[in-house]
């Protein structure tokens, strides 16, 4: 890993990543201008991580949260024989381990699937922000709930669906997440994974992934080729993947964004 040489602690990649993070928070929480500016003023340290490099090793205690500025990241677990299971993908704007601010001992590890830039934000800064602005503490809470919802759906996906359905679910989820809150799912998007990554995310072999991707392509549902995904039939892909985007949807109704009252 290589630290950025910029002298400005809030560098360009940091500013851009924090803006994406604020947009993610705003999809589920009501924040004042002051609260938004407080998040944007967080001081982070951009770090370049090469593809296939762990930047939060399994079980390691950390002192910072990792905000994804660019690239693609996986949360991973590992068994004794070295085999890994990907339990989530993280994209720009995700604070991949926001929960570590209150639980510093790593739950799983984080690895870069592509050349990636992450922004390290000290736990002390996150906790200070939550203490000063209770509404931000609640927004962070909601953000962690989204990650928990994704994890639950992935557990169902791996444990109860067939191969083609597992892949269809992942492709649908990423089409929604890459589009961003409140937008229509993308019919085409960059998804720089290889079959090994998809195998680790769906508990399949690379050979099985290859056959299942071919089946999706032959059925004119979706094509995955050279890091790009093209969805030919969104409704059909959702049906095959038994994909219901409700768990990803923002709580846009005012009563669902209601702040907790602190006396």
TAHU-V747155 format. One record per backbone hydrogen bond with DSSP energy under -0.5 kcal/mol. NH is the residue of the N-H (numbers start at 1). CO is the residue of the C=O. Records with the same first field share a line. If there is no record, write none. Layout:
# TAHU-V747155
NH: CO  CO
This chain:
# TAHU-V747155
2: 48
4: 46
9: 7
11: 9
15: 11
16: 12
17: 13
18: 14
19: 15
20: 16
21: 17
22: 18
23: 19
24: 20
25: 21
26: 22
27: 23
28: 25
29: 25
30: 257
31: 29
36: 32
37: 33
38: 34
39: 35
40: 36
41: 37
42: 39
44: 9  42
45: 120
46: 44
47: 118
48: 2
49: 116
52: 112
53: 50
55: 110
56: 110
60: 57
62: 104
65: 121
67: 65  119
68: 66  94
69: 67  117
70: 117
73: 90
74: 111
75: 88
76: 109
77: 85
79: 83
82: 79
85: 77
86: 200
87: 75  85
88: 75
90: 73
93: 68
94: 91
96: 66  94
97: 66
98: 95
100: 97
101: 98
102: 99
103: 99
106: 60  104
108: 106
109: 76
110: 56
111: 74
112: 53
113: 72
114: 72
116: 49
117: 70
118: 47  116
119: 67
120: 45  118
121: 65  119
122: 43  120
123: 63
126: 122
127: 123
128: 124
129: 125
130: 126
131: 127
132: 128
133: 129
134: 132
136: 133
137: 133
138: 134
139: 135
140: 136
141: 137
142: 138
143: 139
144: 140
145: 141
146: 142
147: 143
148: 144
149: 145
150: 146
151: 147
152: 148
153: 149
154: 150
155: 151
156: 152
157: 153
158: 154
159: 155
160: 156
161: 157
166: 162
167: 163
168: 164
169: 165
170: 166
171: 167
172: 168
173: 169
174: 170
175: 171
176: 172
177: 173
178: 174
179: 175
180: 176
183: 180
186: 175
189: 229
191: 227
193: 191
197: 194
198: 194
199: 195
200: 196
201: 197
202: 198
203: 199
204: 199
209: 205
210: 206
211: 207
212: 208
213: 209
214: 210
215: 211
216: 212
217: 213
218: 214
219: 215
220: 217
221: 216
222: 216
223: 230
225: 223  228
228: 225
229: 189
230: 223
231: 187
232: 221  230
233: 221
237: 233
238: 234
239: 235
240: 236
241: 237
242: 238  239
243: 238
244: 242
245: 243
247: 244
248: 245
249: 245  246
252: 250
256: 253
257: 253  254
262: 260
263: 261
